[in-house]
Amino acid sequence: MLKMKASCERCSMKLGLSDQAFICSYECTFCPDCSETLRHVCPNCQGNLVMRPLRRTSPTEVPRARFKAKLETILS
């Protein structure tokens, strides 16, 4: 699973799950401004910085009750 880091590694700007951010293949994470300054090249590994996928919720959040009820109906 992709680790969604909560801040930019260069400027420490907070990055939420649905905020735009850029990552390399080692999951180094940078805000859009720092990524632009770095010309989309990771200073740690020299890899490309690409846009990080967005998440709406954390994988540790509990599913809503309706989801559980629907799943039980399907599996019964």
C-alpha atoms as a printed R data frame, in Angstrom:
   type eleno elety resid chain resno       x       y       z
1  ATOM     1    CA   MET     A     1   0.000   0.000   0.000
2  ATOM     2    CA   LEU     A     2   1.237   3.477  -0.866
3  ATOM     3    CA   LYS     A     3   2.266   5.471   2.197
4  ATOM     4    CA   MET     A     4   0.543   8.851   2.134
5  ATOM     5    CA   LYS     A     5   2.982  11.131   3.955
6  ATOM     6    CA   ALA     A     6   1.403  14.084   5.746
7  ATOM     7    CA   SER     A     7   3.962  16.770   4.857
8  ATOM     8    CA   CYS     A     8   6.385  17.934   2.179
9  ATOM     9    CA   GLU     A     9   9.926  16.652   2.773
10 ATOM    10    CA   ARG     A    10  11.447  19.954   1.657
11 ATOM    11    CA   CYS     A    11   9.308  22.709   3.221
12 ATOM    12    CA   SER     A    12   7.203  20.728   5.761
13 ATOM    13    CA   MET     A    13   3.912  21.979   4.291
14 ATOM    14    CA   LYS     A    14   0.977  19.899   5.542
15 ATOM    15    CA   LEU     A    15  -0.468  17.543   2.907
16 ATOM    16    CA   GLY     A    16  -3.884  15.969   3.398
17 ATOM    17    CA   LEU     A    17  -5.086  12.750   1.766
18 ATOM    18    CA   SER     A    18  -6.867  14.686  -0.981
19 ATOM    19    CA   ASP     A    19  -4.233  17.432  -1.412
20 ATOM    20    CA   GLN     A    20  -2.136  17.504  -4.551
21 ATOM    21    CA   ALA     A    21   1.396  16.197  -3.952
22 ATOM    22    CA   PHE     A    22   4.223  14.631  -5.933
23 ATOM    23    CA   ILE     A    23   6.119  11.404  -5.158
24 ATOM    24    CA   CYS     A    24   9.009   9.342  -6.505
25 ATOM    25    CA   SER     A    25   9.186   5.539  -6.641
26 ATOM    26    CA   TYR     A    26  10.554   5.515  -3.068
27 ATOM    27    CA   GLU     A    27   7.543   7.572  -1.888
28 ATOM    28    CA   CYS     A    28   9.545  10.727  -1.169
29 ATOM    29    CA   THR     A    29   6.792  13.343  -1.009
30 ATOM    30    CA   PHE     A    30   6.827  16.993  -2.087
31 ATOM    31    CA   CYS     A    31   4.239  19.769  -2.380
32 ATOM    32    CA   PRO     A    32   3.496  21.169  -5.868
33 ATOM    33    CA   ASP     A    33   5.653  24.281  -5.326
34 ATOM    34    CA   CYS     A    34   8.717  22.306  -4.196
35 ATOM    35    CA   SER     A    35   8.226  19.752  -6.962
36 ATOM    36    CA   GLU     A    36   8.220  22.571  -9.523
37 ATOM    37    CA   THR     A    37  11.349  24.102  -7.956
38 ATOM    38    CA   LEU     A    38  13.040  20.689  -8.112
39 ATOM    39    CA   ARG     A    39  11.967  20.365 -11.787
40 ATOM    40    CA   HIS     A    40  10.082  17.173 -10.910
41 ATOM    41    CA   VAL     A    41  13.301  15.315  -9.997
42 ATOM    42    CA   CYS     A    42  13.669  13.777  -6.536
43 ATOM    43    CA   PRO     A    43  16.735  15.186  -4.743
44 ATOM    44    CA   ASN     A    44  17.135  11.930  -2.792
45 ATOM    45    CA   CYS     A    45  17.141   9.315  -5.567
46 ATOM    46    CA   GLN     A    46  17.139  11.419  -8.776
47 ATOM    47    CA   GLY     A    47  13.896   9.694  -9.834
48 ATOM    48    CA   ASN     A    48  10.924  11.386 -11.482
49 ATOM    49    CA   LEU     A    49   8.370  13.111  -9.267
50 ATOM    50    CA   VAL     A    50   4.853  12.257 -10.399
51 ATOM    51    CA   MET     A    51   1.458  13.286  -9.066
52 ATOM    52    CA   ARG     A    52   0.431  11.250  -6.027
53 ATOM    53    CA   PRO     A    53  -2.990   9.568  -6.295
54 ATOM    54    CA   LEU     A    54  -5.739  11.135  -4.185
55 ATOM    55    CA   ARG     A    55  -7.568   9.353  -1.378
56 ATOM    56    CA   ARG     A    56 -10.892  10.412   0.016
57 ATOM    57    CA   THR     A    57 -10.595   8.454   3.271
58 ATOM    58    CA   SER     A    58  -7.944   6.738   5.309
59 ATOM    59    CA   PRO     A    59  -7.750   2.929   4.991
60 ATOM    60    CA   THR     A    60  -8.003   2.737   8.790
61 ATOM    61    CA   GLU     A    61 -11.427   4.390   8.903
62 ATOM    62    CA   VAL     A    62 -14.322   2.102   9.796
63 ATOM    63    CA   PRO     A    63 -16.786   1.461   6.944
64 ATOM    64    CA   ARG     A    64 -20.241   2.962   7.295
65 ATOM    65    CA   ALA     A    65 -22.976   0.746   8.731
66 ATOM    66    CA   ARG     A    66 -24.917   0.752   5.455
67 ATOM    67    CA   PHE     A    67 -21.920  -0.774   3.690
68 ATOM    68    CA   LYS     A    68 -21.762  -3.601   6.223
69 ATOM    69    CA   ALA     A    69 -25.500  -4.259   5.874
70 ATOM    70    CA   LYS     A    70 -25.232  -4.364   2.067
71 ATOM    71    CA   LEU     A    71 -22.247  -6.701   2.260
72 ATOM    72    CA   GLU     A    72 -24.086  -9.068   4.635
73 ATOM    73    CA   THR     A    73 -27.064  -9.103   2.257
74 ATOM    74    CA   ILE     A    74 -24.857  -9.975  -0.695
75 ATOM    75    CA   LEU     A    75 -23.019 -12.715   1.174
76 ATOM    76    CA   SER     A    76 -26.175 -14.336   2.610
